[in-house]
Amino acid sequence: MSRPPPLYVPTPGLPRRAVGCDLTEVRDSHMPKPAPHESPIPRPAHKEVSTVYVHVRRLGQLFNSLDPSPFWERDLDPSAGGFIEDEFSDKPHDRAWVLEVSTEEDQNFNTKDVQSAVTTYYQRMVASASKRIRDKLWIDQRALLIGVAVFLACMLLRVLLEQRLTSVPPRLLDEGLIVLAWVAIWIPVEQFFYDLAPLFRDRRFYRRLTQVRVHVRHIAPARQDHPG
């Protein structure tokens, strides 16, 4: 009669394990480990530096031409600012952001001037976002207090109606007070906890944009060939 195969066959050169041990653990302990470049769970690597390229014929096109402020205090042109913010918003986890501006104009302003103008602009955007947050907090806090007061008043009125009326209060009145109470408190709570999130996100994004490194380089204007 043939004997059944052994539960564990010791491998030469490896320490003998007990027959009653977990075979899965034994097998896994001697499996070859994957090389670093053969990781079974690939993880997306974040870039060290992300660069957004902007090309303007003149540096003045980067800023709002209607703004009478000095160059370093001007707002960005709405189209240029929207493009820069859209591009960087797709790279939130990259460690550094670089804005490279190429212009065909002879360099009247050095990189430090443009860097200062961009940084100052987004610092103003941070201050503006902070003011919107403060204003909304002021409004929402008072709306929440009013909502709580209306909620308590409705609940108290229900109790008084039950105590004063000899018969049960009309169902329509009772349910109407309940609905009014919850609506009065739900809308302020929703505004207080959910409508503030986008404002905090915008302020965090603008703070990140204040750290953008700006490079300005001059490129030769494109040659235009005239016929004949």
KAKA-V134616 format. One record per backbone hydrogen bond with DSSP energy under -1.0 kcal/mol. NH is the residue of the N-H (numbers start at 1). CO is the residue of the C=O. If there is no record, write none. Layout:
# KAKA-V134616
nh=NH co=CO
nh=NH co=CO
This chain:
# KAKA-V134616
nh=14 co=11
nh=21 co=18
nh=26 co=22
nh=27 co=23
nh=28 co=24
nh=29 co=25
nh=38 co=35
nh=50 co=96
nh=52 co=98
nh=54 co=100
nh=56 co=102
nh=61 co=58
nh=62 co=59
nh=63 co=60
nh=64 co=75
nh=67 co=64
nh=73 co=70
nh=74 co=71
nh=77 co=62
nh=81 co=77
nh=82 co=78
nh=83 co=79
nh=84 co=80
nh=85 co=81
nh=86 co=82
nh=87 co=83
nh=88 co=84
nh=89 co=85
nh=91 co=88
nh=95 co=47
nh=98 co=50
nh=99 co=213
nh=100 co=52
nh=101 co=215
nh=102 co=54
nh=103 co=217
nh=108 co=106
nh=114 co=110
nh=115 co=111
nh=116 co=112
nh=117 co=113
nh=118 co=114
nh=119 co=115
nh=120 co=116
nh=121 co=117
nh=122 co=118
nh=123 co=119
nh=124 co=120
nh=125 co=121
nh=126 co=122
nh=127 co=123
nh=128 co=124
nh=129 co=125
nh=130 co=126
nh=131 co=127
nh=132 co=128
nh=133 co=129
nh=134 co=130
nh=135 co=131
nh=136 co=132
nh=137 co=133
nh=138 co=134
nh=139 co=135
nh=140 co=136
nh=141 co=137
nh=142 co=138
nh=143 co=139
nh=144 co=140
nh=145 co=141
nh=146 co=142
nh=147 co=143
nh=148 co=144
nh=149 co=145
nh=150 co=146
nh=151 co=147
nh=152 co=148
nh=153 co=149
nh=154 co=150
nh=155 co=151
nh=156 co=152
nh=157 co=153
nh=158 co=154
nh=159 co=155
nh=160 co=156
nh=161 co=157
nh=162 co=158
nh=163 co=159
nh=164 co=160
nh=165 co=161
nh=174 co=170
nh=175 co=171
nh=176 co=172
nh=177 co=173
nh=178 co=174
nh=179 co=175
nh=180 co=176
nh=181 co=177
nh=182 co=178
nh=183 co=179
nh=184 co=180
nh=185 co=181
nh=186 co=182
nh=187 co=183
nh=189 co=185
nh=190 co=186
nh=191 co=187
nh=192 co=188
nh=193 co=189
nh=194 co=190
nh=200 co=196
nh=201 co=197
nh=202 co=198
nh=203 co=199
nh=204 co=200
nh=205 co=201
nh=206 co=202
nh=207 co=203
nh=208 co=204
nh=209 co=205
nh=210 co=206
nh=211 co=208
nh=212 co=209
nh=213 co=97
nh=215 co=99
nh=217 co=101
nh=219 co=103
